[in-house]
Amino acid sequence: MTLRIAYARIMQESHPLSPVHTTLDDFRSTHFLDGAALAQATTPRGHEVPGFLRNAELSGFIRASQQLGGVEPVPTFSAWTASGGPLARECFDQLRERLVDALRGAGRIDGLYLCLHGAMCAEGIVDADSRLIEAARSVLGDRPIGVSHDLHANLTRDRVRLSDVLCAYQTNPHRDHVSTGFRTGSLLIRTLKREVSPRMAWRSLPMFLGGGPNLDFWPPLRSVMRRMKQIAKAPSMLDASVLTVHPFNDHPELGWSTLTIADGRSDLAEAYADELAEACWRVRRQLPPEFLSASEAIERARRSRLARRLGCVMFADTSDVTTAGATGENTALLRALIEQGSDLRAYVPLRDPAAVATLWEHPAGSHVEITVGGKLDPARNAPLLLRGKLRVRREVHGYKRVAVVDVGKTSVILTEGPALAFQPALYKDVGLDPLSADVVVVKNYFPFLLYFLPYYRKVYFVKTKGITDWDAVHGLPFDGPMWPRDDVSDWRERDAKRRARVVQTAE
């Protein structure tokens, strides 16, 4: 009998310190597909996540279904939005109810592939991603559920308990969305066909930083990821994942984790999960490099004449990383470039819906005076007065309305929606060529390194002060000492407590 496997996505990475809650409108304006539209988007000629990826996890699941055969994929819905503040409770409840309704209305379902980020936060909810799997489980009963996660997910006991198969990205910057969906889908299908009997084991480490710059192809994390892939291919093994966690998460049991899946061999899965955890713990003392101040970065860019002649210099605004959930309205780096780097041609993105609404009433080419910043998170972000020329105003997919104001040689790209700004498309869509700039600012940690590869010749990570500074996580409510905030000598006691925790669903 043909297996009917439903597939769905509810995906967002949240930052609990952001005061701007994520709403259902944020999902609808970014990516929200269901039924036939989702089925079309995941075909070879489809476009799964416009403006981000042509093919992603759900396309990978479809490929696994086609390759293994005997499967009828059943599209339910896919909701994805940019990183931001925690989901408003109403938003979370609506998405959870939609998932339940979609599964109940799908007819006979033999299993489910559920694509989740793994670092979602929601008002009044503990472990939001697990609560979504729990909702699906209320419909499917003991039928198999396969879950995929971002590498920065925070793995929990509930997550492992509620899933039959769980696989995570194996790259950072992430470039294996499709293969992650394929791995998860393949294991789920083989489980349903009774070709394999997955046994999962995991470990949880009380650490939120380590592994140097945290790139899978760069030391010291490279050796850990290489060993992870060797384990995944070992006899009787089905998969292995190392999750290096999104540190800005309000779950008290935060930390790096390892997860292994063996075919009918719990002992083997346990041994390999333990080995990987030890490998992760060994690289904890190798922390990310110190970031530059705005003044230091500007001076280095000024001295990088050859780099600016051959391409551009990129500044990553590490204190206001929108792809980690920041608001995108930190004006500190913009102020420094206007005041100290006026000789440099710079592009700087900033989110300010109110400023965009005001500028929308002015014609392109007009001289404007407008205050930006200090509206979404006024306690942390200072306002800044801009006097300049309105270059262009335009609607851009994923950013809603966008207005560009030139202040001397600095072009300020003001967005109504989240100022993700980790791809060249935003700049090009408003007529700004990255190769024509001396400095291009992004509010991103990792993915921009891939997308801007043809343009930059040097990259500087810049710290001002904001909610995506590494030390911002220190005030979050952990379940005990946490590396590197605290000197933690051993991980095993906390891991044992986390894995043995009594599960209590919080509402």
FITORDREN-306672 format. One record per atom (N, C-alpha, C, O): y, x, z; residue in one letter. Coordinates in steps of 0.1 Angstrom, whole numbers, plus 5000, padded with zeros to 4 digits. Atoms other than C-alpha are relative to their C-alpha. Layout:
# FITORDREN-306672
YXZa/...
This chain:
# FITORDREN-306672
498850085000m/500050005000m/501250095000m/501350195007m/498749925001t/503550134991t/500749995013t/500849895020t/499249994987l/505450255022l/501449964997l/502150014988l/498650045001r/508750085026r/500850075012r/500650035024r/499349924990i/511050325044i/501549984999i/502150004988i/498550025000a/514650225053a/500750135003a/500250225009a/499249884997y/517350485053y/501549965003y/502049864997y/498650034995a/520850485070a/500750125005a/500050225008a/499249904994r/523650705081r/501149945008r/501849855004r/498850024992i/526150675109i/500450135006i/499750195015i/499849864998m/527851005112m/501550035003m/502450004995m/498749954997q/530851145130q/499950105011q/499150085021q/499949904990e/531551455151e/501349975008e/502449965003e/498850054992s/533851355180s/500550115010s/499850205014s/499449924990h/536251535203h/500549925012h/501449845010h/499750094989p/536451375238p/501450025005p/501949935012p/498749984995l/539851525245l/501149954991l/502349954995l/499050065009s/541551365215s/500449865005s/499549785008s/499650134996p/543651055225p/499949904989p/500249784991p/500050095012v/543250905190v/498649964998v/497850034993v/501450055001h/540150685190h/499749974985h/500649934977h/500550035014t/538150645158t/499649855000t/499049805008t/500250145002t/537950295145t/499149974988t/498950064980t/500850045012l/535850105119l/500850024988l/500350064977l/499249985012d/538850135095d/499950144996d/500050174984d/500149865004d/538450515096d/498750024992d/498750104982d/501249995008f/534850475084f/500249944987f/499849994976f/499850075013r/535850225058r/500850074990r/500650064978r/499049935009s/538650435044s/499450134995s/499950194986s/500549875004t/536450745042t/498749984992t/498650034980t/501350025007h/532850645033h/499249895007h/498849905019h/500750124994f/531150305039f/499349934988f/500049874980f/500850055011l/528350205015l/498849925005l/498349965016l/501250064996d/525549955017d/499349944988d/499849934977d/500850075010g/522749794997g/500050084987g/499750204986g/500149955014a/522949854959a/500950124998a/500650214991a/499049895002a/526050074962a/499450135006a/499650245000a/500649884994l/524150314985l/498950054992l/498750174990l/501149965009a/521150314963a/500550084988a/499950184984a/499549945012q/523250404933q/500650145004q/500550244996q/499449874996a/525150684952a/499050115003a/499450225002a/501049904997t/521950854961t/499050034988t/498050104990t/500849965012t/520550874925t/500550134995t/501550184999t/499649875006p/520651194905p/501450004994p/502150104994p/498650015007r/523851074887r/501049945010r/502249925006r/499150064991g/525350924918g/500950105007g/500850225005g/499149924993h/528051064941h/500049955015h/500649865018h/500350064987e/526951024977e/501249995009e/501449895016e/498850004991v/530051124996v/501250064992v/501550184993v/498949955009p/533051144972p/501150075008p/501450035020p/499049924993g/535651404981g/499450105010g/500150185015g/500649914991f/533151595002f/498850074994f/498750194991f/501249945006l/529651634987l/499549904989l/499549784991l/500650085010r/528051504955r/498649955005r/498349835004r/501350044994n/524651504972n/499950055014n/500350165017n/500149974986a/523851505009a/498649965005a/497749954997a/501350024994e/521051415033e/499349884994e/498049894992e/500750125005l/520251065020l/499550034986l/498449984982l/500549975014s/519951204984s/498750095002s/497850084994s/501149924997g/517551464999g/498849915004g/497649945000g/501150094997f/515451185014f/499549934988f/498249914987f/500450065012i/515351004981i/499150094992i/498150054986i/500849905008r/514051324964r/498750025006r/497750034999r/501349994994a/511351354990a/499149884997a/497949904995a/500750125003s/510350994984s/499450004986s/498249964984s/500549995014q/510051054947q/499050114998q/498050094991q/500949895002q/508251384950q/498649975006q/497650005000q/501250034993l/505651264975l/499349874995l/498149864996l/500550125006g/505250924959g/499549905010g/499349935022g/500550114992g/504050594972g/501049945010g/500649885020g/499050044991v/507350514988v/501049924993v/501549954982v/498850085005e/509950244983e/501150025010e/501149975021e/498849984991p/513250364998p/500849875001p/501049804991p/499250134998v/515150065013v/501450045006v/501550075017v/498749974995p/518850125015p/500649905010p/500549785007p/499450094990t/520649975045t/501550024999t/502249954992t/498649975002f/524150125049f/500250155004f/499450215012f/499649864997s/525950465052s/501549995005s/502349954997s/498649994995a/529050515074a/500350145005a/499650195013a/499749864996w/530650855077w/501650005000w/502249954992w/498649985000t/534150955087t/500350145006t/499450215011t/499649874996a/536051275095a/499950015015a/499949925023a/499949984986s/535851435129s/501249955006s/502349965000s/498850054993g/538151285154g/499749975014g/498850025020g/500250044986g/538551125188g/498749915001g/498149874991g/501150084998p/535750925204p/500149864993p/501249814991p/500050145006l/534650595187l/500549905011l/500149905022l/499650124991a/536450295202a/498849925002a/497949914994a/501250074996r/533950085220r/499649894990r/498549874987r/500250105010e/534349805195e/499450054988e/498549994982e/500549945012c/533750035166c/498550045002c/497750014993c/501449964997f/530550175182f/499149885000f/498049884994f/500850134999d/529249825190d/499849944987d/498749894984d/500250065013q/529849705155q/499150084991q/498350024984q/500949925008l/528049995139l/498649995005l/497749984997l/501350014994r/525149965163r/499449864996r/498249854992r/500450145004e/524949585156e/499650004985e/498749934981e/500250005014r/525149645119r/498750074996r/497950024988r/501349945003l/522249885120l/498849915004l/497949904996l/501050104995v/520149635140v/499849894990v/498749864986v/500050115010d/521049355116d/499450044987d/498649974981d/500549955013a/520349565085a/498550025001a/497849994991a/501549984998l/516849665098l/499349875001l/498249854995l/500650134998r/516049305108r/499949934986r/499049854984r/499950075012g/517049185074g/499450074988g/499450024977g/500549925010a/515249445054a/498549964996a/497950024987a/501450045003g/511849275054g/499050105007g/499450155017g/500949914994r/508749475061r/500450154999r/500750194988r/499549864999i/509749825072i/498950085007i/498550055018i/501049924994d/507150095078d/500650125008d/499950185017d/499449894993g/509550365090g/501550014997g/502049934989g/498549995002l/513250475091l/500450155000l/499950235008l/499349875000y/515150785081y/501549975004y/502249904997y/498750024994l/518350795102l/500850135000l/500450235007l/499249885001c/521051055094c/501249995010c/502049905009c/499050004989l/523251125125l/500550145001l/499850244998l/499549864998h/525551415133h/499450065012h/499050185012h/500549954987g/524351455169g/501050045010g/500750085021g/498949974990a/527751515185a/501049895000a/502249915000a/499150114999m/529151165185m/500349965014m/499449955022m/499650054987c/531151035215c/500649864998c/501149834987c/499450135001a/532150675222a/500449955014a/499849995024a/499550054988e/534050495248e/498949935009e/498349845004e/500950074991g/531950405278g/498550024997g/497749955003g/501449985004i/528750535262i/499650145003i/500350245000i/500649874998v/526550825273v/499150034989v/498149954986v/501049965011d/524851005244d/500049904989d/498949834987d/499950115010a/526050775216a/498950014989a/498449914985a/501049995011d/523650915189d/498649955005d/497949884998d/501350054995s/520650845212s/500049855001s/499049784999s/500050154999r/521850485217r/499849944987r/499349834986r/500250065013l/521850435180l/498550014996l/498049914991l/501450005002i/518250555177i/499349905009i/498349845004i/500550104991e/517450335207e/500149864994e/499249784995e/499850135006a/518950035188a/499049984988a/498449884987a/501050015011a/516750115158a/498649985005a/497849914999a/501350014994r/513750155180r/499749865005r/498649815005r/500250144995s/514349805194s/499549914989s/498949804991s/500450075011v/513649675159v/498650054995v/497749974992v/501249945006l/510949915147l/498850015009l/497750035005l/501149984991g/508949935178g/499450145000g/500250245001g/500649865000d/506450225176d/499950054985d/499250164984d/500149955014r/506850265138r/500950134999r/501950145006r/499449874999p/507950625130p/501550004995p/501949934986p/498649985003i/511650725129i/500250154999i/499950235007i/499649865002g/512851055114g/501550015001g/502249924995g/498549984997v/516351185124v/500450134995v/499750234997v/499449875003s/518451455109s/501350025007s/502049925010s/498849974992h/521251635127h/500750124993h/500250204986h/499249885003d/524051875121d/499550115009d/499050095020d/500449894992l/523452225134l/500850005013l/500350065023l/499150004988h/526252155160h/499749885008h/500549845017h/500450124992a/524451855175a/499750055014a/499350175016a/500449974986n/523851845213n/498749925002n/498749805004n/501350074998l/520151775217l/499849965014l/500150035024l/500350064987t/519051555246t/498649955001t/497949944991t/501450054998r/515851435262r/499849864993r/498849844987r/500150135006d/516551075249d/499850024985d/499049954979d/500049985014r/517051205214r/498550044995r/498049994986r/501349955003v/513651385214v/499049895003v/498049874995v/501050114996r/511851095232r/500049894990r/499049834987r/499950115009l/513150835207l/499650034986l/499449934978l/500249965014s/512451025175s/498550054999s/498050115008s/501349945003d/509151105159d/500150134993d/499250224994d/499749885007v/510651375137v/501550035001v/502249934999v/498649975000l/513951555141l/500250144995l/499650244999l/499749885006c/515351825119c/501550024999c/502249924998c/498549975001a/518752005118a/500350094989a/499450164983a/499549905010y/520852205093y/499550135005y/499350165017y/500449864997q/519752565092q/501150104995q/500850224995q/499049915005t/523052705078t/501449975007t/501649855011t/498650024996n/526652755090n/500850124994n/500650234997n/499650135004p/528852705071p/498949924993p/498049984987p/501050095004h/526752405062h/499949994985h/500949964978h/500250015015r/525252415027r/498649964997r/498149984986r/501350045002d/521852265032d/499849855004d/498849815009d/500050144998h/522651895035h/498849934993h/498049864999h/501050065007v/520251795008v/498650045005v/497749965007v/501349954996s/517352015019s/499749955014s/498549945017s/500350064987t/517751885055t/499549864999t/498549825006t/500550135003g/517351535042g/498650004994g/497849914998g/501349995006f/514351645022f/499050045010f/497949985010f/500949964990r/512751825051r/499649885009r/498449855012r/500250114991t/513151525074t/499249894993t/498349844999t/500750105007g/512051275048g/498650034997g/497749954998g/501349965003s/509051475038s/499149995012s/497949945011s/500850004988l/507851505074l/499749855004l/498649825009l/500150144996l/508451135080l/498949934991l/498149854996l/500950065010i/506551035048i/498650055003i/497649975003i/501349944997r/503651265056r/499449955013r/498249935014r/500550064988t/503451125091t/499549864998t/498549825003t/500450145003l/503350765078l/498750004992l/497949914993l/501349995007k/500550875054k/498950065008k/497750075003k/500949944991r/498751035083r/499450134995r/498350164998r/500449875005e/498651365066e/500350115011e/499750215012e/499749914989v/500251535097v/500249915012v/500449795012v/499850064987s/500651455134s/501050085007s/500650175015s/498949914994p/504051595145p/499950005015p/499849895022p/499949994986r/504251725180r/501350095002r/501450204998r/498749944999m/507851815190m/500150075014m/499750015024m/499749934988a/508952065217a/501550054999a/501950084988a/498649965000w/512552165227w/500450075013w/499750065023w/499449934989r/514652375250r/501549985000r/502149974989r/498650034999s/518152325263s/500650125008s/500250145020s/499449894994l/520352625272l/501449975005l/502249914998l/498650034995p/523452605295p/501050104994p/501550185002p/499149915007m/525652785270m/500749934988m/500049854981m/499350075012f/528352665245f/500650104991f/501150064980f/499549905009l/529352995230l/499050125000l/498350155010l/500949885001g/527453305217g/499750024985g/500249944977g/500449975013g/526053455186g/501150054991g/501150034979g/498949945008g/529253625175g/500849894993g/501249794999g/499350095008p/531053445147p/499249874997p/499849784991p/500950125002n/528153195146n/499749964986n/499649854982n/500450015014l/527353245109l/498550034999l/498150135004l/501449985002d/523753205099d/499650134993d/498550184995d/500349885008f/523953505075f/500650125006f/500550234999f/499349894995w/525853735098w/499450035014w/499149945022w/500549964986p/524653935129p/501049955010p/502249945008p/501449994995p/523753855156p/499249884997p/498049884999p/500750135002l/522853495147l/498950024989l/498049944988l/500949995012r/521153615114r/498650025005r/497749964999r/501349974995s/518153755133s/499349885006s/498149855004s/500650124994v/517653435152v/499649904990v/498549844990v/500350105011m/517853215121m/498950044991m/498149964986m/501249945008r/515453445102r/498749975008r/497749935001r/501250034993r/512953405130r/499749865000r/498549825000r/500250145000m/513453035131m/499349964987m/498349874987m/500650035013k/512553015094k/498550054999k/497749994993k/501449955000q/509453235099q/499149915008q/498049885004q/500850094992i/508253005127i/499749874993i/498649824993i/500250135007a/508752695105a/498950014990a/498249914986a/501149985010k/506252855080k/498750055006k/497850074998k/501249944994a/503752975105a/498849904999a/499149784998a/501150095001p/500252825105p/500149895010p/500449915022p/500050124992s/500052465119s/501449965004s/501649865012s/498750044997m/503852455121m/500649924989m/500349944977m/499450095009l/505952185104l/501550024998l/502050014987l/498649985002d/509552265111d/500550075013d/499950075023d/499449944988a/511952455135a/501549994998a/502050014986a/498550015001s/515652415143s/500650085012s/500150085023s/499249954989v/518252605163v/501349934999v/502049934988v/498850085000l/521252395173l/501050075009l/500850085021l/499049924993t/524352595183t/501249915006t/502249975010t/499250104993v/526252285196v/501550004996v/502150104994v/498650035000h/529652135191h/500550015014h/500249915022h/499749984985p/531252265224p/500949895005p/500949875018p/499150114996f/533751975225f/499349875001f/499449794992f/500950114999n/531351715238n/500049965015n/499950055023n/499950044986d/531451505270d/498749975006d/498649925017d/501350024993h/527751495276h/499850125010h/500050235006h/500049894990p/527251695309p/498950104997p/499050215002p/501049905003e/524051855296e/500250074986e/499450064977e/499649945012l/525852045269l/499350134998l/498950205008l/500549865002g/524352355253g/499350024987g/498949924980g/500849965011w/522552535226w/498649945002w/498249935014w/501450054999s/519052405219s/499150054989s/499650094978s/501049975011t/515852485200t/499049884999t/498749825010t/501050115002l/513352235186l/499050054989l/499350104979l/501049965009t/510052305170t/499049884998t/498949795007t/501050115003i/507452065153i/498750074995i/498850144985i/501349955004a/503752155151a/499149884996a/499449775000a/500950105005d/500951965134d/498949985010d/497950065010d/501050034991g/498951825163g/499850105011g/498850095019g/500149894990r/499552135185r/501250015009r/502150085006r/498950004991s/501852065214s/500250145006s/501350185009s/500049874994d/500952405229d/500850104991d/501550184996d/499449915010l/502052585197l/501549974999l/502450064999l/498650045001a/505352385195a/500750055012a/501850105011a/499349964987e/506152465232e/500250155000e/501350205003e/499949865000a/505452835227a/501150054991a/501950144995a/499049965009y/507652865197y/501449965004y/502450035002y/498750054995a/510552655212a/500550095011a/501650125011a/499649904989d/510452895242d/500450134994d/501450194998d/499749875006e/510453205220e/501449994994e/502250084995e/498750015006l/513453075200l/501249995011l/502250045009l/499050014990a/515352985232a/500350145006a/501550175008a/499849864995e/514853345245e/500950084990e/501850154994e/499249935010a/516253475212a/501449965000a/502350044999a/498650054999c/519353255215c/500750055012c/501850095012c/499449964988w/519853355251w/500450154999w/501450195005w/499749865001r/519853725241r/501350034993r/501950134995r/498749975008v/522853685218v/501249935007v/502349925001v/498950084994r/524953485243r/501250095003r/502350045003r/498949924996r/527053785253r/500950054988r/502050104990r/499249965012q/528253845217q/500849874996q/500449794989q/499150115001l/531153605217l/500950014987l/500950114981l/499250005012p/533453505188p/501250105002p/501650135013p/498949904998p/536253765181p/501249935005p/501449815004p/498750054995e/539653725197e/500849964987e/500950034977e/499150055011f/542053525175f/501450065001f/501850095012f/498649945001l/545553645164l/501049895005l/500749775004l/498950094998s/548753495176s/500749974986s/500450044977s/499350045013a/550953325149a/500850124995a/500850154984a/499149885004s/553353625150s/499250114994s/499650174984s/500849895005e/550553875145e/499449974986e/499450054978e/500550045013a/549053675116a/501050014989a/500750064978a/498950005010i/552353645098i/500350144997i/500550174985i/499749865003e/553054015101e/498850074992e/499150144983e/501149945008r/549554105088r/500049944986r/499750024976r/499950065013a/549953865059a/501250074992a/501050094980a/498849935007r/553354025051r/499650144995r/500050184984r/500449875004r/551754365050r/498950004989r/498650104983r/501150015009s/548854235028s/500549974986s/500249874980s/499450025013r/550754274995r/499049994989r/499149904981r/501050005011l/547754344973l/499249875001l/498949814991l/500750124998a/545854054988a/500849884995a/500249794988a/499150125004r/548753814981r/500250014985r/500449904978r/499849995014r/549153954946r/498749954992r/498849894982r/501350045007l/545453894937l/499549865004l/498649814997l/500450144996g/545053564955g/500949965012g/502149975011g/499250044989c/546153424988c/499450055013c/498250095014c/500549984987v/545853495025v/499949875007v/500849785006v/500350134993m/544353215046m/500250015015m/499750115021m/499950014986f/545253115081f/499249885004f/499449775000f/500850114994a/542652905100a/500749975014a/500750055023a/499350044988d/544552715127d/499049955010d/498649845011d/501250034992t/541852735153t/500449915012t/499449865019t/499650094988s/543852545180s/500149854996s/500249775004s/499850145005d/544052235158d/499049974989d/499449924978d/501050025010v/540752215139v/499649864999v/499049805007v/500350145002t/540551865125t/498549974998t/498049875001t/501450025003t/536951915114t/499250025013t/498050015013t/500750004987a/536151965151a/500649895009a/500349885021a/499550124993g/538051645161g/501550015005g/501949915012g/498650004996a/541651765167a/500849904992a/500449864982a/499150105007t/544551545157t/500650044987t/500949964979t/499449955012g/545951775131g/501550005000g/502150024989g/498550015000e/549551745142e/500650115009e/501850105013e/499449894993n/549952075161n/501050074991n/500750124980n/499049945008t/553252215148t/500350155003t/501250204997t/499749874995a/553152555165a/499950104988a/500850184987a/500249915011l/551852745134l/501149984989l/501650074983l/499050045010l/554152555111l/501450055004l/502150114996l/498749964995r/557152635133r/500150164998r/501250214994r/500049865001a/556253005133a/500250054986a/501050144983a/499849965014l/555953025095l/501449974995l/502050054987l/498650035004i/559352855090i/501050105006i/501950144999i/499149914993e/561053075116e/499850154998e/500850224997e/500349865001q/559253405112q/499550054987q/499550164984q/500649965013g/557653395078g/500749934988g/500149904978g/499350075010s/560453245057s/499950074986s/500350024976s/500149925012d/559853525031d/498649974993d/498450024982d/501350035005l/556253395025l/499949864995l/500449775001l/500350135006r/555253115002r/498849945008r/497749995006r/501150054991a/553152895026a/499849854998a/500749784995a/500450145000y/551252565024y/499449975014y/498550035018y/500550034986v/550752395058v/499849855000v/500749774999v/500350154998p/548952055063p/500349965014p/500250035024p/499650064987l/550051825091l/499849854999l/500249794990l/500150145000r/549051475100r/501149935008r/501449975020r/499050084993d/551851235108d/500249874992d/501149864983d/500050135007p/551350875096p/501449945000p/501949884990p/498750064999a/554850765108a/501050074991a/501850014984a/499149935009a/556651045089a/499749974986a/500649954978a/500450035013v/554650965058v/500649864996v/501149844985v/499550145002a/555650595061a/501550014997a/502049944988a/498549995002t/559350695064t/500350074986t/501250024979t/499849935013l/559150935034l/499649924988l/500149954977l/500450095011w/557450675013w/501149924994w/501049884983w/498850075005e/560850505010e/501050084993e/501950034987e/499149915007h/562450804995h/499550054987h/498350064986h/500549955013p/562250914959p/499750155000p/500450235008p/500349855001a/560751254950a/501250074995a/501950024986a/498849935004g/563351514947g/501249995010g/502250065009g/498950034990s/565551374975s/500050105012s/498950155015s/499949924988h/566751585004h/499849915012h/500449805014h/500450084989v/565251465037v/500250085013v/500150205013v/500049954987e/565551525074e/499149915009e/499449805011e/501050084993i/562651415095i/499350085011i/499050205009i/500849944989t/560851495128t/498649974998t/498149864996t/501550015002v/557151565125v/499350055013v/499950135020v/500849964989g/554451605151g/500449935013g/501549875014g/499650054986g/554451505188g/499849855001g/500549795010g/500250144999k/553351145181k/498649955004k/498449865012k/501450044997l/549551125182l/499650055013l/498949995021l/500449934987d/549151365211d/501350075006d/501350195006d/498749944996p/552751415225p/499950095012p/500750185014p/500249924988a/551451575257a/499750144996a/500050245004a/500549865004r/550051875238r/500850054988r/500950174986r/499449965012n/552051885205n/501549974999n/501949855001n/498550015000a/555751945203a/500549954986a/500049994976a/499450055013p/557851765176p/500850124994p/501350215001p/499349895008l/559551975149l/500949934990l/500449844982l/499150065009l/562651875129l/499950084987l/500150204986l/500049945014l/562251945091l/501249964992l/501649844992l/498950025010r/565151975067r/499650064987r/499550184986r/500549955012g/564052005032g/500149904988g/500849804989g/500150085012k/563251854998k/498749934998k/497650005000k/501350075002l/560651584992l/499550034986l/500049994976l/500549965012r/558551734965r/499249894993r/499549864981r/500950115006v/555951454959v/499549915011v/499449955022v/500750094991r/554451154975r/498949934992r/499249884981r/501250045008r/550951044964r/498949955009r/498850005020r/501250044993e/547850864975e/498850094996e/498650124984e/501049915002v/544951104979v/498749965007v/498849925019v/501250054994h/541351004985h/499650085013h/499650205013h/500349944987g/540351065021g/501150045009g/501050065021g/498949974992y/543851135032y/501049895001y/502149895007y/499150115001k/545450805024k/501350044993k/501250114982k/498849965006r/549150855016r/500450145004r/500250185016r/499649864998v/550451215013v/501450024995v/501749984984v/498649965004a/554051345012a/500150155002a/499750205013a/499849864998v/555051705006v/501550035001v/502249994992v/498649964998v/558251845019v/500250155000v/499450225007v/499749865001d/559552185009d/501150045010d/502249995009d/499049944991v/561352375037v/500150154997v/499350235002v/500049865005g/562452695021g/498850024991g/498549954982g/501249965007k/559352865008k/498749935006k/497649955001k/501250064994t/557052655031t/499949854995t/500849784996t/500350145004s/555452335017s/499249945011s/498149985014s/500750074990v/554452095044v/499349884994v/500049794989v/500850115006i/551651855033i/499849905012i/498949935020i/500150104990l/552051555055l/499049894996l/499249834985l/501050105004t/549051315055t/500049885010t/500449905022t/500250124992e/548550965067e/498750005007e/498649965019e/501349994994g/544851015073g/499850135006g/500750225006g/500349874994p/543151305090p/500350124990p/499950114979p/499649895009a/544451635077a/498950105000a/499050215005a/501249925001l/541051785070l/500350144994l/500050245000l/499449885007a/542452035045a/499150125001a/499550235005a/500949895000f/539352255042f/499550034986f/498650114983f/500349995014q/539052215004q/501250024992q/502349964995q/498849985009p/541452324976p/500549874994p/501649864990p/499650135007a/541451964963a/501349945005a/502149894998a/498850064995l/544051844987l/501350064995l/502249994990l/498849935005y/546552114976y/500249974985y/501349954981y/499950025014k/545752074940k/500549854996k/501249834987k/499750145003d/546051694941d/501549975002d/502049874997d/498550024999v/549751724952v/500750114993v/501950134996v/499349915008g/550551994927g/500250145005g/501150215001g/499849874994l/550152304948l/498750094997l/497650055001l/501049915004d/548052584934d/499850115011d/500750195013d/500249904990p/546452804962p/500350144995p/500750235003p/499849865005l/546753114939l/501550034999l/501950154998l/498549985000s/550553064939s/500650025013s/501850055014s/499549994987a/550853084976a/499750145006a/498850215002a/500349884992d/551153384999d/499049965011d/498050045014d/500750044989v/549653195028v/499649854998v/500449774995v/500550145000v/547452875028v/499449985014v/498550055018v/500550034987v/546752715062v/499049894999v/499149804991v/501150104999v/543552525069v/499849975015v/500050065023v/500350044986k/542552335101k/498549995001k/498049875002k/501450005002n/538952435099n/499450135005n/500150245005n/500649884995y/536552695114y/499250074989y/499450194986y/501049935009f/533852755087f/499949954986f/500050044977f/500250045014p/533452535056p/501050054990p/500650084978p/499049955010f/536752655040f/499650134994f/500050174983f/500449865005l/535153005037l/499249994987l/499350084978l/500750035012l/532952855010l/500949944989l/500949994978l/499250085010y/535352614993y/501150084994y/501550074982y/498849925005f/538252864990f/499650144995f/500450224993f/500549865003l/536053164981l/500750054987l/501050174987l/499449955012p/537653194946p/501550045002p/502150104994p/498649994998y/541153194961y/500550115010y/501550185007y/499449914989y/541553404993y/499550144998y/498450174993y/500449865000r/541453774996r/500050055015r/499350165017r/500149964986k/542053795034k/500049875008k/500749775004k/500050124991v/541453545062v/500350045014v/499850145019v/499649984986y/543053535097y/499849875008y/500349775004y/500150124991f/542053305125f/501150015010f/501250115017f/498750004993v/545153205144v/499849905012v/499449795010v/500050094988k/545353065180k/501449985005k/502250075007k/498850034994t/548352885193t/499749945014t/499550015023t/500550074989k/547352625219k/499749864997k/500549784992k/500450145004g/545352305214g/498649975005g/498050055012g/501350054994i/542252105221i/498750064994i/497650034998i/501249935005t/539952315199t/500150155003t/499350234997t/500249864995d/540652645217d/498750005008d/498349905014d/501349994993w/537352765232w/500249975015w/499349915020w/499950034986d/538752745267d/500449865003d/500449825015d/499750154997a/539652375263a/498849935005a/499049835012a/501250064995v/536052295270v/499750025015v/498949955020v/500349974986h/536252435305h/500249895009h/499549885020h/499750114991g/537552115320g/499049884998g/499149785005g/500950115002l/534651905307l/498950005011l/498650105017l/500950024988p/532051765333p/498650054997p/497749974994p/501349955002f/529051995329f/499149975012f/499649935023f/501050024989d/525851955350d/499850125009d/498950125017d/500149874992g/526352305365g/500750114993g/501450094984g/499449885007p/527452655356p/499750014985p/498649974981p/500150005014m/527952705319m/500550134994m/501750174996m/499649885006w/528053025299w/500849974988w/500549874980w/499549884993p/530553185291p/501149975011p/501750065016p/499050034989r/532852995315r/499550055013r/500450105021r/500549954987d/530553095343d/498950114997d/498450114986d/501149895001d/528153395348d/498749935003d/498349915014d/501350074998v/524753235342v/499050114996v/499050164985v/501049895003s/521853485344s/498749944995s/497950024988s/501350065005d/518953245336d/500249864995d/501049785000d/499950135006w/518452935315w/498949905004w/499049785002w/501250074999r/515052815326r/500149885010r/499649775008r/499950114990e/515852615357e/500849884995e/500349774997e/499250115005r/518552405341r/499249934988r/499349814987r/500850065011d/516352355310d/498949915005d/498749805000d/501150084994a/513452225331a/500649875006a/500049775004a/499450134994k/515751975349k/500549914988k/500349794989k/499550085011r/517251855316r/498849934993r/498949824989r/501250065007r/513851805300r/499249905008r/498549825003r/500850094991a/512451625330a/500949895005a/500449805013a/499150104995r/515451405336r/499549864998r/498949834988r/500450145001v/514851035343v/501049934990v/502249954992v/499250065010v/516250835313v/500649875006v/499949795010v/499350124995q/518850575323q/501049974989q/502050044987q/499050045010t/520650395295t/501349955006t/501249865014t/498750044994a/524350365302a/500749914990a/500749934978a/499250105008e/526350065289e/501449995006e/502249925000e/
